[in-house]
Amino acid sequence: MRKILLSVLAAVTVLPLSADEGMWTLYNLPHAVYEQMRSEGFAMPYSHLYESENAIKNACVNFGGFCSGVVVSRDGLVFTNHHCGFEAIRSHSTVEHDYMLNGFIAKSYDEELPNKDLFVSFMVSQRDITEELNAKGLESRKGKQLEAFIDSVENVMEKDVKAQDSTLRLEIKPFYEGNKYYATTYRDFRDVRLVFAIPKSMGKFGGETDNWMWPRQTCDFSVFRIYADPKTNGPAEYSKDNVPYHPASWAPVSMDGYREGDFSMTIGYPGSTNRYLSSYGIRERRDAVNEPIVNVRTVKQDIMIRHMRASEAVRIKYDSKYAHSSNYWKNSIGMNKCIDSIGLIEQKQYFEKQMQRWMDTTRCAVPSNPRLDFDLLGKLYTQRLDIARTLTFWSETFRRSDDELTERAYSVHNGMEVKGPSNKKKKQYIEFDDNSDQWDAATDREVLAALLKNYRSQVAQKYHPDFFKTVDEAYGGDFTRYVDHMYATSILMKSGEPIYINKKGYDNDCAVVYGMDIVTLRDAIRLELDSISRLIHDQEKALCATKLRMEQDMPNYSDANFTMRLSYGQVIPLTVGTDSMGFYTTAESLYKKMLQGDRGTIDYQVEPEMKTLFSSDDYNPYCDPVTGDMQLCFLTNNDITGGNSGSPMFNGKGELIGLAFDGNWDSLSSDIFFDSELARCIGVDIRYVLFMMDRWGHADRLLKEIGIK
């Protein structure tokens, strides 16, 4: 309760905000925040964050639209997490050349591997355009009208930007729950090649056993390179003639390490937080989002892991899918535990009572329309709870199922490209690529049948898809028989050949009908949700506006929305009760876990060469000069969430000391409530990264490129 009481007191008496919390936009970083950073050890000028040509932001990238990364050399070398490069590594792996299992080292530029659809984005500029949008009638538009309005303005602004530089793109996103809008300009590079990856045993060391836990010994990094047009040094689609990109600036790597209390800063692309969310919204998150996610993914993952452990070929195909699914499965478990254990809903309710008292007593106008009404907000969330829970079950069952048939059946009815002459409908067709190397029929069939059975048991009958009647009438309620029939007979399971959409029987194909039924059900659920959701959005927007006005003398950051953000804090241990769990781990602790792997703990099992490597006493020059330890991972109280994976961790001089890759179990409610006493960012020490590149990978050319002797 202490943290929220301090927040309430700050709101009432206008005390300074605890500036260590937050995901701050760089272009308008409050000077009060910058001064706090300086007092904690940041030694660079304000302009070196965003404005100058060699600003730190210019070395930080959006990696692939789902992670973060950092450029570390004059030849466009990029560091990110191993789990961010997971799919790229997996896509190049075969049973004969298993880069997931054995790692990958490119000995030359020619050996670096291109990756379809992988890109990195550099943020060029950002600005607040709220007043411009207001002048064009922003406030008068709601719902789909608002979306169309923003899209039209975005298209016009992007056209203007491209007229000046064709390599740029622009996007407009809402900030502060839609009370502000920023336009951000990016430059995307789409030729990104895999350079270096360590074996999965080390890049994902600890697996699900250690995920979201401390202490950690995971060497979570991979290395890529940006390639560019040889004539312009600018973005270009993949070509064998492209050359390494030469950035104007890159992040210097530090071998000096860190001490307890040292300044630490991350810059990356955090995906989504909801810290302005009401108490009613938190309850919905717990009961209608997190709980169904845990339910469905438990069913799916139990089947996947059983098949993966039985076959190396299946493991390669499903490694990335399983890792992605299990990450947010465990996140949802931990978040719900935190919500209940710290009484977060009650804390929010207490704060909302203080906010209501402020609204009742102040004459200061709050710029929100409609006016915040907590009673109405509570009633709206109550109306939405069951249908929101149903939508999560639908999404987890039919959009995140990871089975190939459902993906194809859904895409047929949801924007899939139709090929052939538009004036000759009988010749129009769809076509699925031959991606048989990415899925396994036996695994997919069992997963889908189990998920359909689970959906029936968890969701009210009025939200059951129509094909459930077919399952009952034609298959005796047996989902396994139904799924097997679809996989065996549907034309949608043909790969690499035309599927004519006007051919007799197409509309009656079992999987085509299945896809239509799930899309129809989705539309019905969304229609029921839309009107309530718009009203809830308006009230949550008003809540945010009210809080900003109530705390107008304090700096406030916007929730994360996968735009570049800065977070800062200190290197600091984690204390649970009276026990300190330290702020870094050592090679000795890793070796002890490896021995547990020998005794059967699967997530701690490694190759013999790794045990040899970490049973040695020779770690120089990568040992810490003060402690003498080979330090592996470390803790800070930087703010972190999904999307921050791969974010560079800088010291006060702007030097790279690590890569952020995880939070701790006690911080899993931080997407909706940040607790500086419990929340920690876990990073892999850059010296651990370099040690593995050197002693395991013998990547002398890369170390030289980075500037390491």
Secondary structure, DSSP 8 states (H G I E B T S, - for coil): -HHHHHHHHHHHHT----TTS--B-STT--HHHHHHHHHHT--S-GGGTTTSTT-GGGGEEEETTTEEEEE-STT-EEEE-TTTSHHHHHHT--SSS-HHHH-EE-SSGGG-EE-TT--EEEEEEEEE-HHHHHHTTGGG--HHHHHHHHHHHHHHHHHHHHHH-TTEEEEEEEEGGGTEEEEEEEEEE--EEEEEE--HHHHTTTHHHHTT-SS------EEEEEEE-TTTSS-----TT-EE---S----B-SS---TT-EEEEEE------TT--HHHHHHIIIIIIHHHHHHHHHHHHHHHHHHHH-HHHHHHHHHHHHHHHHHHHHHHHHHHHHHHTTHHHHHHHHHHHHHHHHHH-------SS---HHHHHHHHHHHHHHHHHHHHHIIIIISS--HHHHHHHHHTTT---BS-TT-GGG-EE-----GGG--HHHHHHHHHHHHHHHHHHS-GGGS-THHHHHHHHHTT-HHHHHHHHHHH-GGG--SS-EETTSTTGGG-HHHHHHHHHHHHHHHHHHHHHHHHHHHHHHHHHHHHHHHHHTTTS-------SS-EEEEEEB---EETTEE--SEEEHHHHHHHHHHHHTT-GGG---HHHHHHTT-S--TTSS-TTT---EEEEEE-----TT-TT-EEE-TTS-EEEEEEEE-GGGTTTTT---TTT--EEEEEHHHHHHIIIIIT--HHHHHHHT--
